[in-house]
Amino acid sequence: SAATADPFFSEVLRTADDEYERLLPARFERMHALVSAPAGITLRDLTCRGDSAQELLHHAERLDADLIAVGRHGIGALERLILGSVASSVLRGAKCSVLVTPTPTGIERERLEIRVRAAAEFTSPETWAGMLARFTQRNRGRTTQLEEENPDLGTQTQEAGFAFAGAAYDAKDGRVELMFGDSAAARPHLTRAIAAAHLITVNTDERSMDTGLGIDHGRGRTFLRFTSAPGHRA
């Protein structure tokens, strides 16, 4: 296609592929820990390239599999008509039983992404208010450091040592608000309002505990980092 022929676009795809492959070993390891396979069950990691559905069908047939389990990404009817879906293609082509899991709800998707990927990305503003409310509930009172990344100015620390009081999304003004200070006080001591946000990322550690919150906006990025452990209040 014209898009993939463009050198810049091709480089972006290659970079994304490289990053994806770099993260795979850690994600496989987390998946093994989550599955907790019983005795007698062997888990084996396999990475393939090419059409997802065709690769799944090929390996299922080669292994004489009894079952293929696939998930749905929740694409719309128009996207499914144009692009098709892995689940539909597998259902049509499989010679064995197929288990298709339903599309997870927003909260369940958030929980699964955090547990498997050590991060969850949110691009839809409609989900931000609820997600930030849950994030606040989990982390209120933890000590923070706020950093601002800008391609012209580099990385600058905006604050350090304040207690996290909350995060919210103002749909009317289209702003993400980060609040800091004494969580028991009537009002926060410091509020950082971020306009033109287009991506919010929740980062976690190997125990699925939140380590920070990234907000991509315009040409920059604001990153909230926790410097105290969960349950430790400033």
TATA-V839627 format. One record per helix or strand of 2 or more residues. SS is the DSSP state (@ for helix, = for strand). FROM is the first residue (numbers start at 1). LEN is the number of residues. If there is no record, write none. Layout:
# TATA-V839627
<<SS FROM LEN> <SS FROM LEN>>
This chain:
# TATA-V839627
<<@ 2 4> <@ 7 29> <@ 52 11> <= 67 5> <@ 77 7> <@ 86 8> <= 97 5> <@ 106 12> <= 119 4> <@ 125 15> <= 143 8> <= 154 17> <= 175 6> <= 190 6> <= 197 8> <= 210 8> <= 220 7>>
